[in-house]
Amino acid sequence: MMGGVLFFALGLFVLSSFVWRIDIEGNERLVSETVSVFLEAQGLRVGAPKFRLSDRALEHALLTHFSDISWADVETRGTRTTVRLTETLPPQPVLNRQTPAHVVASADGVITRVAAWGGAPMVAAGDVVQAGQLLVSGVVDLEPDTPGTPVLYVHAYAEVWARRFYPMEFAVPFTYSKKIFTGQTAKSRAFRLLFLRNAHINAPGGSHSFTTYDKITTHHQPGVSGRYPLPVVLSVTHFYETAYETLTRTPDEAKALAQQMIIGRIIREFDFAADVAEIRVDFHQTADALLVRGVIVTNERIDRQVAITTE
């Protein structure tokens, strides 16, 4: 009996000398898998001996390798290592006021307003412009009526607004399929043993004969007080049988759905800087569907600065 207790205690002591869980927090632009691959190359991986790791060395390696990281904290407590990151602010493309620049169109449109500070406006309200077209020139001719006179290169800046047109065309069928849940469920369990190179053990049961189904899998790593995760991960998968039934909608219901889809597109694709000025929609009913054709008209800024050289 005493020997078994000692053997168990020795086993826990040995297992507590390794890292069995790694959490990465604070990253948004950086993909966690990218950080994990780099840390693994530095020696930090699930199952790594703790005595071979240095939290401070890992912090220095992260800051040196990733230019997107401004602060890093690596903390190993028990069998768990937590990597906390703070990313740098994304650089904003800003031209120095001393840099000569043009203002060009970032998109096609019909000009509605030009407010220029510096430079020579090349367009006016009502003009049709294309993406890349010069709107405000940073090259100013002080004496345009005198050939050969020198020109002045300035930093042109302007707010240029234009009406833009976004066509849309789609169909809303009167007959459609809807997924439903039958109420039949099944559940399977599996164990992953981290100390045996992620060996998987499937628990008995959990089989099903569902043809179509949704599934949700959850993972749980037991441990003591959150600081000593054990080298075992329990996975539980729930299966929910689904089926499809055929339904029909009336022309009025199809029209209401089309209007919802148009509003959803506006919410998804247009930011707060774009003013939706008009929505033009035509409906045409066929035997099978409601055809929708239209255009979304916005009023938005299309100015973009481009540096120029004086060479």
SULKALIN-V330080 format. One record per helix or strand of 2 or more residues. SS is the DSSP state (alpha for helix, beta for strand). FROM is the first residue (numbers start at 1). LEN is the number of residues. Records with the same first field share a line. If there is no record, write none. Layout:
BEGIN
SS->FROM-LEN ; FROM-LEN
END
This chain:
BEGIN
alpha->2-14 ; 32-10 ; 50-3 ; 55-11 ; 194-3 ; 251-19
beta->21-5 ; 69-9 ; 80-8 ; 101-5 ; 109-9 ; 120-2 ; 128-2 ; 134-4 ; 139-3 ; 151-3 ; 157-17 ; 175-19 ; 199-4 ; 213-8 ; 223-2 ; 228-2 ; 232-17 ; 275-11 ; 289-13 ; 303-5
END
